[in-house]
Each structure stands twice: as C-alpha cells, then as structure tokens.
Amino acid sequence: MKWGIYFPFYNFDYTDHLGKDKKEISCIDGGIYLNNPVLSAIAEVREFKGDPLYNKPFLEDSEIFVLSLGTGKHNKNFNNSKTQNWGLWQWKKLLLNSMMSGSSYINDYLAERLIKLNPFVNNYFRANVFIDEPHNKLDTNRKESFEHFEDEVNSQLFNNSSFMKSLDDFIIDSKM
C-alpha cells in the first residue's frame, strides 16, 4: 500500500453522469493541497450558484452561510533562545506542520473577510479546538488521543456557553 502523506493513495474508476467517458482517478491526501477547504467551498457556491443543485442565480454573499469545522489546532511557542542555534534538521521537522497550519489559518481569515461583508449578518462560523501534545500528531491512532480530542471538543465547545450562544446565533441567522 502506497501512502500519500497521512492516508493511503486511493484509485477508482469514474464514469460521468451520462455513463460515458470512463476514467481512472488516483487520489492522495487532500491536506497536501488544501488543509482547510473553506475558500474552495465559497468559490464553488459562487461559481455554480445558478446550477440546479443551488438554483440561486442571484445569490448575494450575505446569503452564503458557512459552518467551518476544524480538526484541531496546536500552538507551539518557540522563543529565540530555543531556536537560535537550530539547523536545517530541527526546522525540517516543523516545516510540514507549519505550512499546513499556516494555510488553514489564512484560509479561515480570508473566508471570513470574503463573505462577512455585512457586520450585522452572522454568515461565517468556525469551530476548532486546541489540542495538546502528544495528542496533536496527525498520524496518531492512539485511543488516548481520540479520548483527549473528544474531551477538548466537549470542554472548549459544547460545554462553553459563549461558543454555544454564537453557534445558536449562527444557526438562527442562517434559517437552517
């Protein structure tokens, strides 16, 4: 089995909706290209808003509601005294995680500013939790890490009255 970073490669046959044009598709871990797909989702709705799936050719950005669910984040603080003598090897270990988290943060930042043009419309909501070491490793499958993640979701989100109020407001505004 060949691996595309954290998940194995996946191959399948694809046939278009007319039953023609059969192709073999090879997929790799989506995080390689897009760790936080929120901007792609907004672009998709904007581009295809007149499509029968959406059937909203006159859709305004203020009518687009996005609930973005993260898979956890981790802040690692490095002070100058710790990193000043680091070489390529020490920085290399952090490069992939830094690129993935940076991409996710910038997509969140841009998505909110692209569709939240009216300060009175609550149409963008991101839910994510901080995950402590050693449970923040992307390739972990330890039971303790899953339990830690569940505990953090409960304490940081579901048992947080401020978060739940914001989520309720978002749902009410979206008329879901």
N, C-alpha and C positions, 0 to 999 in steps of 0.2 A: 504494500500500500504506500503510495507516494503522498507526502504531506505538503500542503500549501500553507505554511506557517503553522497555525493552530488547529486547522481542520484538514482532513484528507481531501485530495482532489476528488471531484465527482464528475463523471461523464454520463450523459444521457442523450437519447435521440429526441429531437424536437421536430414536430410537424406543424405547419401553420394552421390557422383555423379553417382553411379550406381543404385540409387533408393533403396538401401538396407541399413541395419544397422541403423534403426531409433533410435535416442537418444533424450532425453530431456536435453536441455542445460540451465543452470542458469548462468546469468551474473551479475556482480557487477561493480561499477565504476572502470574503468581501472586505474585511478590515485592511487588506493590502491596498485597496483603492480608496475606500470610504469608510472610515471608522464610525462616523456619525452621519447617517444618510438624510438628515433633515433638509438640507438645501436641495438635494435631489427630489425629495417629495414635493417641496414647494414648486420647483421648476416643472415637475411632471403635471401638477394640477394647473399651473399657469398655461403650459403648452397645450394640454388636452382638455381644457375646461368645456369646450363645445362638443367633445366626444360623448356618445350616448351613455357612457359609464357615469360621467359627471352631469351632462346635459345642463350646463350653466354657462352659455357663451358670453354672458355679460357679468361674470363673476368679478367682484372687486376684491382687492387684497384684504380688506377689512372683513370679508365674508369667509376667508380661509382660516380655519381653526386647526392648529397643530398641537397635538399632545406628544411630546418627545420623551421617550423612556430610555434612560441611560442604563448601563450595565455595571456601574460603579466607577469611582474615580479615587485616585490616591495622590496626595500631595507629598512630595519628597523635598525637604528643605536641605539645600547644600550651602554652607557658608564658605567663604573664601579660604579659611584655614583648613577646611577639609579637602577642598578640591584644588588648591593652588599647585600641588605637586602631582596631580593626576596626569597620566599619559593617555595615549590612544586607547589602550586596553580598558582602563577604568571608564572612560567616556563611551566606548563602544557598547558596553553592557547596558547603558541607559538610553542609547540613541533611538532604538525602535520604540520603546515605551514613550519617550519624549515626543517623538514625531506623531505617534498615534493620539496621545492625549492632547497635544497642541492642535492637531487637526480637528479633533472633536470639540475643543473649546471654541475655536474660531468659527466652526460651522454653527454652533449654538449662538454665538454672538451675532453673526451675520443674519441668521434666520430670524432672530427676534427683531432686528432692525429692518429687515426687508418687509415683513408683514405687519408689524406692530406700529403702523404709521399713525394711528389714532390712539392717543393715550387713554381714551375712555372705553376702548374696545379691548377686552382681555382675550386675545385670539392666539396667543402663544404661551405654552406652558411646558417647562422642562422639569422632569423628576429624575433625580440621580442621588446616589448616596456615596459617602466617603467610606472606603474600605481600608482597614489597617493591614499592615504586614503581619504575617506572611500570607494572608488570605487574598492579597491583591494580585497575585500571579495569574496571568491569563491562562496558563496551561495547567492550573491546578484542578484536580478532581477529588480532592480530599473532602470527606464528609464534614469535617470541622469547618472548612472554608465555606461550604454551602450553608451550613447552620449559622455561621458568622454573618454571611450576606443576608440571610433571612432575618436575623436579629437586628441588623442595621437598617433594613427596609422598614421593619416594624417600629424601631425607636426613632429613626430620623424622619420617616414619612407618616406611616399610619397612626402612630401614637403622638404625632406632633400636631397640635390644634391649629397652629398657624399654617402649616402645609395643607392640612385638610380643608381649612377655610378657603385657601387660594384655589385648591382643586375644585371645591364646590362652586366657587365663583366662576371658574373657567367652564365647567360643565353647564351651569345655568346660562352663561353668556353664549355658549355655542348652540344652545337649544337642542342638545343631544337627546 
